[in-house]
């Protein structure tokens, strides 16, 4: 399977995972760091970057 920059950008760019309920949220990193983004499911403000598949 070939890897394209555009496809990797769409899948992993600005995507974060809630630490509590594991749902995905797309937001800019400044908003995540400033805790301005809330999870849609559990209302938590703790996120981690999505893990890239090797």
DSSP file (Angstrom, degrees, kcal/mol; ACC not computed):
  #  RESIDUE AA STRUCTURE BP1 BP2  ACC     N-H-->O    O-->H-N    N-H-->O    O-->H-N    TCO  KAPPA ALPHA  PHI   PSI    X-CA   Y-CA   Z-CA
    1    1 A X              0   0    0      0, 0.0     2,-0.1     0, 0.0     0, 0.0   0.000 360.0 360.0 360.0 127.8    0.0    0.0    0.0
    2    2 A X        -     0   0    0      1,-0.0     2,-0.5     0, 0.0     0, 0.0  -0.473 360.0-136.6 -79.9 150.8    1.4    3.3   -1.0
    3    3 A X        -     0   0    0     -2,-0.1     2,-0.4     4,-0.0     3,-0.1  -0.939  17.5-166.8-111.6 127.9    1.5    6.3    1.4
    4    4 A X     >  -     0   0    0     -2,-0.5     4,-2.3     1,-0.1     5,-0.2  -0.891  25.1-134.0-112.6 142.5    0.6    9.7    0.2
    5    5 A X  H  > S+     0   0    0     -2,-0.4     4,-2.2     1,-0.2     5,-0.2   0.892 107.7  52.7 -59.3 -39.8    1.2   12.9    2.1
    6    6 A X  H  > S+     0   0    0      2,-0.2     4,-2.0     1,-0.2    -1,-0.2   0.908 110.0  46.8 -64.7 -42.6   -2.3   14.1    1.4
    7    7 A X  H  > S+     0   0    0      2,-0.2     4,-2.1     1,-0.2    -1,-0.2   0.909 112.3  49.4 -67.7 -42.3   -3.9   10.9    2.8
    8    8 A X  H  X S+     0   0    0     -4,-2.3     4,-2.6     1,-0.2     5,-0.4   0.888 110.1  52.7 -64.0 -38.3   -1.7   10.9    5.9
    9    9 A X  H  X S+     0   0    0     -4,-2.2     4,-1.7    -5,-0.2    -1,-0.2   0.899 109.9  47.6 -63.0 -41.3   -2.6   14.6    6.5
   10   10 A X  H  < S+     0   0    0     -4,-2.0    -2,-0.2     1,-0.2    -1,-0.2   0.877 117.6  42.1 -67.9 -36.5   -6.3   13.8    6.3
   11   11 A X  H  < S+     0   0    0     -4,-2.1    -2,-0.2    -5,-0.1    -1,-0.2   0.879 131.3  16.9 -79.6 -37.9   -6.1   10.9    8.6
   12   12 A X  H >< S+     0   0    0     -4,-2.6     3,-1.1    -5,-0.2     2,-0.4   0.566  89.8 109.8-116.9 -11.5   -3.7   12.2   11.3
   13   13 A X  T 3< S-     0   0    0     -4,-1.7     3,-0.1    -5,-0.4    15,-0.0  -0.560  99.6 -11.8 -76.7 125.1   -3.5   16.0   11.1
   14   14 A X  T 3  S+     0   0    0     -2,-0.4    13,-1.9     1,-0.2     2,-0.5   0.769  98.1 137.1  60.3  30.1   -5.2   17.8   14.0
   15   15 A X  E <   +A   26   0A   0     -3,-1.1    35,-1.5    11,-0.2     2,-0.3  -0.930  27.2 177.4-109.6 129.1   -6.9   14.5   15.2
   16   16 A X  E     -AB  25  49A   0      9,-3.0     9,-2.9    -2,-0.5     2,-0.4  -0.919  20.2-136.6-130.3 155.1   -6.9   13.9   18.9
   17   17 A X  E     -AB  24  48A   0     31,-3.3    31,-2.1    -2,-0.3     7,-0.2  -0.927  23.3-116.9-117.0 134.4   -8.4   11.1   21.1
   18   18 A X  E  >  - B   0  47A   0      5,-2.7     4,-1.1    -2,-0.4    29,-0.2  -0.468  16.0-146.0 -66.4 134.5  -10.2   11.6   24.4
   19   19 A X  T  4 S+     0   0    0     27,-2.2    -1,-0.1    -2,-0.2    28,-0.1   0.720  94.3  44.4 -75.1 -20.0   -8.4   10.0   27.3
   20   20 A X  T  4 S+     0   0    0     26,-0.4    -1,-0.1     3,-0.1    27,-0.1   0.919 131.4  12.0 -91.3 -50.4  -11.6    9.1   29.0
   21   21 A X  T  4 S-     0   0    0      2,-0.1    -2,-0.1    23,-0.0    -1,-0.0   0.432  91.2-125.9-113.7  -0.5  -13.9    7.7   26.4
   22   22 A X     <  +     0   0    0     -4,-1.1     2,-0.2     1,-0.2    -3,-0.1   0.709  56.0 147.5  65.9  24.3  -11.6    7.2   23.4
   23   23 A X        -     0   0    0      1,-0.0    -5,-2.7    -6,-0.0     2,-0.3  -0.631  46.4-117.5 -89.0 153.3  -13.6    9.2   20.9
   24   24 A X  E     -A   17   0A   0     -2,-0.2     2,-0.4    -7,-0.2    -7,-0.2  -0.689  28.7-176.9 -95.3 141.9  -11.9   11.2   18.2
   25   25 A X  E     -A   16   0A   0     -9,-2.9    -9,-3.0    -2,-0.3     2,-0.6  -0.999  18.1-144.5-135.8 136.6  -12.0   15.0   17.8
   26   26 A X  E     +A   15   0A   0     -2,-0.4     2,-0.3   -11,-0.2   -11,-0.2  -0.913  43.1 134.0-103.4 118.8  -10.5   17.1   15.1
   27   27 A X        -     0   0    0    -13,-1.9    -2,-0.1    -2,-0.6     2,-0.1  -0.982  57.9 -87.9-157.1 156.4   -9.2   20.5   16.4
   28   28 A X    >>  -     0   0    0     -2,-0.3     4,-1.5     1,-0.1     3,-0.5  -0.374  38.5-118.6 -69.2 152.2   -6.1   22.7   16.1
   29   29 A X  H 3> S+     0   0    0      1,-0.2     4,-2.5     2,-0.2     5,-0.2   0.810 110.6  61.0 -64.2 -31.1   -3.3   22.0   18.6
   30   30 A X  H 3> S+     0   0    0      1,-0.2     4,-2.0     2,-0.2    -1,-0.2   0.896 105.6  47.5 -63.7 -38.5   -3.6   25.5   20.2
   31   31 A X  H <4>S+     0   0    0     -3,-0.5     5,-2.5     2,-0.2     6,-0.8   0.865 111.5  50.7 -69.6 -35.8   -7.2   24.8   21.3
   32   32 A X  H ><5S+     0   0    0     -4,-1.5     3,-1.0     3,-0.2    -2,-0.2   0.927 112.2  46.3 -66.7 -44.9   -6.3   21.4   22.7
   33   33 A X  H 3<5S+     0   0    0     -4,-2.5    -2,-0.2     1,-0.2    -1,-0.2   0.882 112.5  49.8 -65.6 -38.4   -3.4   22.8   24.7
   34   34 A X  T 3<5S-     0   0    0     -4,-2.0    -1,-0.2    -5,-0.2    -2,-0.2   0.451 110.3-124.1 -80.7   0.5   -5.5   25.7   26.0
   35   35 A X  T < 5S+     0   0    0     -3,-1.0    -3,-0.2    -4,-0.3    -2,-0.1   0.840  71.0 131.9  60.2  36.2   -8.3   23.2   27.0
   36   36 A X      < +     0   0    0     -5,-2.5     2,-0.4    -6,-0.1    -4,-0.2   0.614  51.3  78.5 -88.9 -13.9  -10.9   25.1   24.9
   37   37 A X        -     0   0    0     -6,-0.8     2,-0.3     8,-0.2   -10,-0.0  -0.814  63.2-163.6-101.8 133.5  -12.1   21.9   23.3
   38   38 A X        -     0   0    0     -2,-0.4     7,-0.2     7,-0.0     2,-0.2  -0.861  28.1-104.8-111.9 150.1  -14.5   19.5   25.1
   39   39 A X     >  -     0   0    0      5,-2.5     4,-1.1    -2,-0.3   -14,-0.1  -0.475  22.5-138.0 -68.7 140.5  -15.3   15.9   24.2
   40   40 A X  T  4 S+     0   0    0     -2,-0.2    -1,-0.1     2,-0.1   -15,-0.0   0.819  98.0  38.1 -70.6 -30.2  -18.7   15.5   22.5
   41   41 A X  T  4 S+     0   0    0      1,-0.1    -1,-0.1     3,-0.1    -2,-0.0   0.928 133.3  14.1 -88.5 -49.3  -19.5   12.3   24.5
   42   42 A X  T  4 S-     0   0    0      2,-0.1    -2,-0.1     0, 0.0    -1,-0.1   0.450  89.0-125.2-113.2  -1.3  -18.1   12.8   28.0
   43   43 A X     <  +     0   0    0     -4,-1.1    -3,-0.1     1,-0.2     2,-0.1   0.660  58.4 149.0  65.9  18.0  -17.4   16.6   28.2
   44   44 A X        -     0   0    0      1,-0.1    -5,-2.5     2,-0.1    -1,-0.2  -0.416  42.2-154.5 -77.6 158.8  -13.8   15.9   29.2
   45   45 A X        +     0   0    0     -7,-0.2     2,-0.6    -2,-0.1    -8,-0.2   0.202  61.7 104.9-117.0  13.0  -10.9   18.2   28.2
   46   46 A X        +     0   0    0    -11,-0.0   -27,-2.2     2,-0.0   -26,-0.4  -0.866  45.2 165.4-101.4 118.6   -8.1   15.7   28.3
   47   47 A X  E     -B   18   0A   0     -2,-0.6     2,-0.3   -29,-0.2   -29,-0.2  -0.885  21.0-162.4-129.9 159.0   -6.8   14.6   24.8
   48   48 A X  E     -B   17   0A   0    -31,-2.1   -31,-3.3    -2,-0.3     3,-0.1  -0.944  36.8 -93.2-132.6 156.9   -3.9   12.8   23.3
   49   49 A X  E     -B   16   0A   0     -2,-0.3   -33,-0.2   -33,-0.2     2,-0.2  -0.371  48.6-100.8 -66.7 151.5   -2.7   12.7   19.7
   50   50 A X        -     0   0    0    -35,-1.5     2,-0.3   -38,-0.2    -1,-0.1  -0.487  38.7-114.0 -71.5 142.0   -3.9    9.8   17.6
   51   51 A X        -     0   0    0     -2,-0.2     2,-0.3    -3,-0.1    -1,-0.1  -0.613  26.7-130.1 -79.6 134.8   -1.4    7.0   17.2
   52   52 A X        -     0   0    0     -2,-0.3     2,-0.3     1,-0.1    -1,-0.0  -0.648  21.2-116.9 -85.2 140.4   -0.1    6.4   13.7
   53   53 A X              0   0    0     -2,-0.3    -1,-0.1     1,-0.1     0, 0.0  -0.568 360.0 360.0 -76.7 136.5   -0.2    2.9   12.3
   54   54 A X              0   0    0     -2,-0.3    -1,-0.1     0, 0.0    -2,-0.0   0.468 360.0 360.0 -81.4 360.0    3.3    1.5   11.5
